[in-house]
Amino acid sequence: MLLSMRPLGKTIPPKSVVAACALIGIVALVIALAGYLPQGIDWQETYRPAGLAILRGKSPYSIEGYRIVPWAILPVLPFAGLPEHIGRALYLVVSLAVFGYVSYKLGAKPITLFVFLLSPPVLHCLLNANIDWLPLLGFVLPPSIGLFFVVIKPQIGIGVVIFWLIETTRARGWRETVRTFVPVSVALALSFILFGFWPERFMAPVSFWWNASLWPASIPVGLVLMVTAIRQRKVEYSMAASPCLSPYVLLHSWSGALVSLSKAPLEMIAAVLGLWIMVGLRVISGA
């Protein structure tokens, strides 16, 4: 009888053990973070209240600061139903994981991924507990599904919507374009019927002092990026174009443009370094 000869020390643990260890690690991290994280203004004033409103059978638009598509609140519901600090901590962990996943799927090497996650837009989103990780997730999903995510924030996804519209028609014909765009179009139409024309809420934040948009000076840059995306058939340029074409962009929403550099380590490092210099200068000037 032949004996099985397995090298000692190289036994791979079962997937269930790895999953259990990962779950324990996440739980421990969430508990540790819950006691130290700042509340997160967007979590405290917008997304958690909107999630609780849905759980109580009310409209998310009953919350004054909620201005995006109604289905964007659905992924927030599991977090909103938890005790506030626990939900906030778990929300941060999931947000960070999705930011990393998107950059990885777009081709980031470890150094690029590390730099991206430490960039001002990503950290700003995590500290304020905003929802920008959801439209970014749409970047790496099939267009028919991804559209539901990228329309959550037009300042992040409008360029990708335009690119998918043109590229789908060019590559697969108008029938495929209709099949791709009809579901999200119907969903938007139904949302107007159920909740009224909620996009009018977009206009209020344009005049807010924290608006970090470069519009209208950025329009030429955005148009050049869109033309480049369409001519070279590279969606990354359309990601970078979106905030340039929007009159309202907060700092964390520039993460959509930044993640387009996931395949370019040196360019990512340069962009993040420049952003940190900008933040430093603003802190000094405000001191």
DABELQUI-V864379 format. One record per residue. N is the residue number from 1. RES is the residue in three letters. SS is DSSP state (hx for helix, st for strand, lp for the rest). OMEGA is omega in degrees with one decimal (NA if undefined). NEAR is the number of other ideal C-beta (glycine too) atoms within 8 Angstrom. Layout:
((N/RES/SS/OMEGA/NEAR) (N/RES/SS/OMEGA/NEAR))
This chain:
((1/MET/lp/179.7/2) (2/LEU/lp/178.3/3) (3/LEU/lp/177.4/4) (4/SER/lp/-178.9/4) (5/MET/lp/178.8/4) (6/ARG/lp/179.2/6) (7/PRO/lp/178.0/5) (8/LEU/lp/175.4/4) (9/GLY/lp/-177.9/4) (10/LYS/lp/178.6/6) (11/THR/lp/-179.3/5) (12/ILE/lp/-179.0/4) (13/PRO/lp/178.1/6) (14/PRO/lp/-179.5/6) (15/LYS/hx/179.8/6) (16/SER/hx/178.6/6) (17/VAL/hx/178.0/8) (18/VAL/hx/180.0/9) (19/ALA/hx/179.8/8) (20/ALA/hx/178.7/8) (21/CYS/hx/178.6/8) (22/ALA/hx/-179.9/8) (23/LEU/hx/178.1/8) (24/ILE/hx/178.2/8) (25/GLY/hx/179.7/8) (26/ILE/hx/179.5/9) (27/VAL/hx/179.6/8) (28/ALA/hx/179.2/8) (29/LEU/hx/180.0/10) (30/VAL/hx/-179.8/12) (31/ILE/hx/179.5/10) (32/ALA/hx/-178.2/8) (33/LEU/hx/-173.9/11) (34/ALA/hx/-177.9/11) (35/GLY/lp/-172.8/7) (36/TYR/lp/-177.0/5) (37/LEU/lp/167.9/11) (38/PRO/lp/-172.6/4) (39/GLN/lp/-177.6/8) (40/GLY/lp/-171.6/12) (41/ILE/hx/-178.9/8) (42/ASP/hx/175.9/12) (43/TRP/hx/-174.3/14) (44/GLN/hx/-171.1/11) (45/GLU/hx/-174.0/7) (46/THR/hx/-166.2/11) (47/TYR/hx/176.2/14) (48/ARG/hx/176.4/14) (49/PRO/hx/178.3/10) (50/ALA/hx/177.1/14) (51/GLY/hx/177.8/15) (52/LEU/hx/177.3/10) (53/ALA/hx/178.1/12) (54/ILE/hx/-179.3/13) (55/LEU/hx/178.9/9) (56/ARG/lp/176.9/6) (57/GLY/lp/-179.6/4) (58/LYS/lp/178.2/7) (59/SER/lp/175.2/7) (60/PRO/hx/-179.9/12) (61/TYR/hx/170.2/10) (62/SER/hx/174.2/6) (63/ILE/lp/-171.6/10) (64/GLU/lp/-174.4/3) (65/GLY/lp/-178.7/7) (66/TYR/lp/-171.9/12) (67/ARG/lp/-173.8/8) (68/ILE/lp/-175.8/7) (69/VAL/lp/-174.3/9) (70/PRO/hx/-176.9/11) (71/TRP/hx/178.6/8) (72/ALA/hx/-177.3/11) (73/ILE/hx/-175.3/13) (74/LEU/hx/178.2/7) (75/PRO/hx/-178.7/7) (76/VAL/hx/-172.9/14) (77/LEU/hx/179.5/11) (78/PRO/hx/179.4/7) (79/PHE/hx/-177.2/13) (80/ALA/hx/-178.2/14) (81/GLY/lp/179.5/9) (82/LEU/lp/171.2/9) (83/PRO/lp/-167.5/5) (84/GLU/hx/-175.4/9) (85/HIS/hx/177.3/9) (86/ILE/hx/178.0/11) (87/GLY/hx/178.6/14) (88/ARG/hx/-178.7/16) (89/ALA/hx/179.3/14) (90/LEU/hx/177.2/11) (91/TYR/hx/178.5/12) (92/LEU/hx/-178.8/13) (93/VAL/hx/179.2/12) (94/VAL/hx/178.8/10) (95/SER/hx/179.6/12) (96/LEU/hx/179.9/11) (97/ALA/hx/-179.2/8) (98/VAL/hx/175.1/12) (99/PHE/hx/-179.8/16) (100/GLY/hx/-179.7/11) (101/TYR/hx/-178.9/10) (102/VAL/hx/179.8/14) (103/SER/hx/177.5/14) (104/TYR/hx/-179.2/10) (105/LYS/hx/178.2/7) (106/LEU/lp/172.5/13) (107/GLY/lp/-176.8/7) (108/ALA/lp/168.5/12) (109/LYS/lp/-176.7/7) (110/PRO/hx/-178.7/6) (111/ILE/hx/179.5/8) (112/THR/hx/178.7/16) (113/LEU/hx/180.0/13) (114/PHE/hx/-179.0/8) (115/VAL/hx/179.0/12) (116/PHE/hx/-177.6/18) (117/LEU/hx/177.9/11) (118/LEU/lp/-179.4/8) (119/SER/lp/178.5/14) (120/PRO/hx/179.3/11) (121/PRO/hx/-179.4/14) (122/VAL/hx/180.0/15) (123/LEU/hx/177.9/9) (124/HIS/hx/178.0/12) (125/CYS/hx/-178.8/15) (126/LEU/hx/-178.1/10) (127/LEU/hx/179.6/8) (128/ASN/hx/179.6/11) (129/ALA/lp/177.4/15) (130/ASN/lp/-166.7/10) (131/ILE/lp/-174.3/12) (132/ASP/hx/178.4/14) (133/TRP/hx/179.4/12) (134/LEU/hx/176.2/13) (135/PRO/hx/176.0/16) (136/LEU/hx/177.7/14) (137/LEU/hx/177.9/13) (138/GLY/hx/179.8/16) (139/PHE/hx/-172.9/16) (140/VAL/lp/175.9/9) (141/LEU/lp/174.3/9) (142/PRO/lp/-174.7/5) (143/PRO/hx/-177.7/9) (144/SER/hx/176.6/8) (145/ILE/hx/-177.5/9) (146/GLY/hx/179.4/15) (147/LEU/hx/178.9/15) (148/PHE/hx/-179.7/12) (149/PHE/hx/-174.1/13) (150/VAL/hx/178.5/15) (151/VAL/lp/177.1/13) (152/ILE/lp/176.8/14) (153/LYS/lp/179.7/14) (154/PRO/hx/179.6/9) (155/GLN/hx/175.6/13) (156/ILE/hx/-168.4/15) (157/GLY/hx/-172.7/17) (158/ILE/hx/179.1/12) (159/GLY/hx/178.9/17) (160/VAL/hx/176.6/15) (161/VAL/hx/179.9/11) (162/ILE/hx/179.9/10) (163/PHE/hx/179.8/13) (164/TRP/hx/178.8/13) (165/LEU/hx/-177.5/10) (166/ILE/hx/-175.9/9) (167/GLU/hx/178.4/11) (168/THR/hx/178.3/12) (169/THR/hx/-178.1/11) (170/ARG/hx/-174.2/5) (171/ALA/hx/-171.2/5) (172/ARG/hx/176.9/7) (173/GLY/lp/-172.7/6) (174/TRP/hx/178.8/6) (175/ARG/hx/177.9/7) (176/GLU/hx/176.8/10) (177/THR/hx/178.2/12) (178/VAL/hx/-179.8/8) (179/ARG/hx/-178.1/8) (180/THR/hx/-170.9/12) (181/PHE/hx/-178.5/10) (182/VAL/hx/-177.7/8) (183/PRO/hx/-178.5/10) (184/VAL/hx/177.8/10) (185/SER/hx/177.1/8) (186/VAL/hx/179.3/8) (187/ALA/hx/177.9/11) (188/LEU/hx/179.2/10) (189/ALA/hx/178.7/8) (190/LEU/hx/179.0/8) (191/SER/hx/177.3/12) (192/PHE/hx/179.3/10) (193/ILE/hx/-175.1/6) (194/LEU/hx/-171.7/6) (195/PHE/hx/-174.3/9) (196/GLY/lp/-177.1/5) (197/PHE/lp/-176.1/5) (198/TRP/hx/179.2/11) (199/PRO/hx/177.8/5) (200/GLU/hx/176.3/6) (201/ARG/hx/179.4/9) (202/PHE/hx/-170.5/10) (203/MET/hx/-175.1/6) (204/ALA/hx/-174.7/8) (205/PRO/hx/-176.3/9) (206/VAL/hx/-176.9/10) (207/SER/hx/-179.4/5) (208/PHE/lp/-175.5/8) (209/TRP/lp/-178.2/3) (210/TRP/lp/177.0/5) (211/ASN/lp/-177.8/12) (212/ALA/lp/179.0/9) (213/SER/lp/174.7/12) (214/LEU/lp/179.9/9) (215/TRP/lp/5.9/12) (216/PRO/lp/-178.4/5) (217/ALA/lp/-177.0/6) (218/SER/lp/-177.6/12) (219/ILE/hx/179.1/10) (220/PRO/hx/178.6/7) (221/VAL/hx/179.9/10) (222/GLY/hx/179.9/14) (223/LEU/hx/177.6/10) (224/VAL/hx/179.1/8) (225/LEU/hx/179.1/14) (226/MET/hx/178.4/15) (227/VAL/hx/178.3/8) (228/THR/hx/178.7/10) (229/ALA/hx/-177.0/16) (230/ILE/hx/-178.9/11) (231/ARG/hx/-177.6/6) (232/GLN/hx/178.6/7) (233/ARG/lp/179.2/6) (234/LYS/lp/-173.8/7) (235/VAL/hx/-177.0/11) (236/GLU/hx/179.4/11) (237/TYR/hx/179.2/14) (238/SER/hx/174.3/15) (239/MET/hx/-179.6/14) (240/ALA/hx/-176.9/12) (241/ALA/hx/-169.7/16) (242/SER/hx/-178.5/18) (243/PRO/hx/178.0/17) (244/CYS/hx/-177.3/14) (245/LEU/hx/-176.2/13) (246/SER/lp/177.1/12) (247/PRO/lp/179.0/7) (248/TYR/lp/178.2/12) (249/VAL/lp/171.2/12) (250/LEU/lp/-176.8/10) (251/LEU/hx/-176.1/8) (252/HIS/hx/179.6/12) (253/SER/hx/173.8/14) (254/TRP/hx/174.7/12) (255/SER/hx/177.8/15) (256/GLY/hx/176.1/18) (257/ALA/hx/-176.8/12) (258/LEU/hx/-177.2/15) (259/VAL/hx/177.6/15) (260/SER/hx/180.0/11) (261/LEU/hx/-174.1/12) (262/SER/lp/179.3/14) (263/LYS/lp/-174.1/8) (264/ALA/lp/-174.8/8) (265/PRO/hx/-177.2/9) (266/LEU/hx/179.0/6) (267/GLU/hx/177.6/8) (268/MET/hx/179.5/15) (269/ILE/hx/-180.0/11) (270/ALA/hx/-178.8/8) (271/ALA/hx/-178.9/11) (272/VAL/hx/176.4/14) (273/LEU/hx/178.3/8) (274/GLY/hx/178.5/8) (275/LEU/hx/178.6/13) (276/TRP/hx/174.4/10) (277/ILE/hx/177.5/8) (278/MET/hx/178.8/9) (279/VAL/hx/179.4/9) (280/GLY/hx/179.3/8) (281/LEU/hx/179.0/8) (282/ARG/hx/177.2/8) (283/VAL/hx/179.7/8) (284/ILE/hx/-178.4/7) (285/SER/hx/179.7/6) (286/GLY/hx/-178.3/5) (287/ALA/lp/NA/4))
